[in-house]
Amino acid sequence: MEVQKINLKIGESKDILLQNRGASGLSLLYECDSHDHDIVSVECIETSPKKLSPGSPNTVLYRLQSKKKGNAHILFYETRSWDEEFQRIPILRIELKVM
């Protein structure tokens, strides 16, 4: 799993472009602690064409928007949301510092 350290000033944003295997049934999701939502907002913007071949990678843009000073951790991972026993696949961890 890749780890990125990102520094932002209050009000700045950072775009994160990720690929997942959405056409193969995996969803790309993220999680962060509840207090991290006070520091940063995360918005998902789909960017892939509507028509994908089975197994083709799906490109997804996430926009991080800093809101107040502090540190936040965001984990992006792939999963099968309908399968409670599926072991999620970590893709990217972001260690964000808002100054």
Buried (B, 14 or more C-beta within 10 A) or exposed (E): EEEEEBEBEEEEEBEBEBEBBBBBEBBBBBEBEEEBEEBBEBEEEEEBEEEBEEEBBBBBBBEBEBBEEBEBBBBBBBBBEEEEEEEBBEBBBBEBBBE
